[in-house]
Amino acid sequence: MRNQINLGDAETLAINALIFLADDSELLARFLALTGITADQIRTAAGEPGFLAGVLQFYLGHEPTLMRYCEATGTDPALFQEALRLLPGGRQDID
């Protein structure tokens, strides 16, 4: 059964996840290395379509990171997949 969230909830989750990783120098370094952007480009990149989906994909691609976030914030890990489905660049079921 899917959690019922809307696009606003999905964006909020991704933004909060981005803030969480930005507050952790190790996570931030890994995120920057994987995305190829620099720390000073994050603000600009965050406005690009697909960036927030990329943040969620970063978490979904490494379960220990996902679980660390979810345990710290009390978030259901299943929300990440549902949120990703709603965000531009994250939809996997586009016709």
C-alpha positions in Angstrom: 0.0 0.0 0.0 1.4 3.4 -1.0 1.6 6.3 1.4 -0.6 9.1 0.3 1.6 12.1 -0.1 1.4 15.0 -2.6 3.9 16.9 -4.6 4.4 19.5 -1.8 5.1 16.7 0.7 7.6 15.1 -1.7 9.4 18.4 -2.2 9.5 19.0 1.6 11.0 15.6 2.2 13.6 16.1 -0.4 14.5 19.6 0.9 14.7 18.3 4.4 16.9 15.4 3.2 19.2 17.9 1.5 19.5 20.0 4.6 20.3 16.9 6.6 23.1 15.9 4.3 24.4 19.5 4.1 24.8 19.4 7.9 27.0 16.3 7.7 30.4 17.0 6.0 30.9 13.3 5.1 27.5 12.9 3.5 27.9 16.2 1.7 31.3 15.2 0.3 29.8 11.9 -1.0 26.8 13.7 -2.5 29.0 16.3 -4.2 31.3 13.6 -5.5 28.4 11.5 -6.9 26.6 14.5 -8.5 29.6 16.3 -9.8 28.5 19.7 -8.5 30.4 21.8 -6.0 29.2 23.1 -2.7 28.8 26.6 -4.1 26.6 25.3 -6.9 24.0 23.6 -4.7 21.7 26.6 -4.4 21.6 27.1 -8.1 21.3 23.3 -8.8 18.4 23.0 -6.3 16.3 25.1 -8.6 16.8 22.7 -11.6 14.2 20.2 -12.5 15.3 16.8 -11.3 17.6 18.0 -8.5 15.2 17.1 -5.7 14.6 13.7 -7.2 18.4 13.3 -7.3 18.6 14.0 -3.6 16.1 11.2 -2.9 17.9 8.9 -5.3 21.1 9.6 -3.3 19.4 8.3 -0.1 17.7 5.4 -1.9 21.0 4.3 -3.4 22.6 3.7 0.0 20.4 2.1 2.6 22.6 3.0 5.6 22.3 6.7 4.7 18.5 6.3 4.2 18.1 4.6 7.5 20.3 7.1 9.3 18.1 9.9 8.1 14.8 8.1 8.8 15.9 7.2 12.4 17.1 10.7 13.1 13.8 12.3 11.8 11.2 9.6 12.5 10.5 9.3 8.7 9.0 6.2 7.2 11.6 5.0 4.6 8.8 4.0 2.2 8.0 7.7 1.8 11.2 8.2 -0.2 10.1 6.0 -3.0 6.7 7.5 -3.1 8.1 11.0 -3.1 10.6 10.2 -5.8 7.7 9.0 -8.0 6.0 12.4 -7.6 9.0 14.6 -8.3 10.1 15.8 -11.8 12.9 13.6 -12.9 11.9 10.8 -10.6 8.9 9.4 -12.3 9.4 5.9 -13.4 6.0 5.3 -14.8 5.6 8.0 -17.4 3.8 6.9 -20.5 
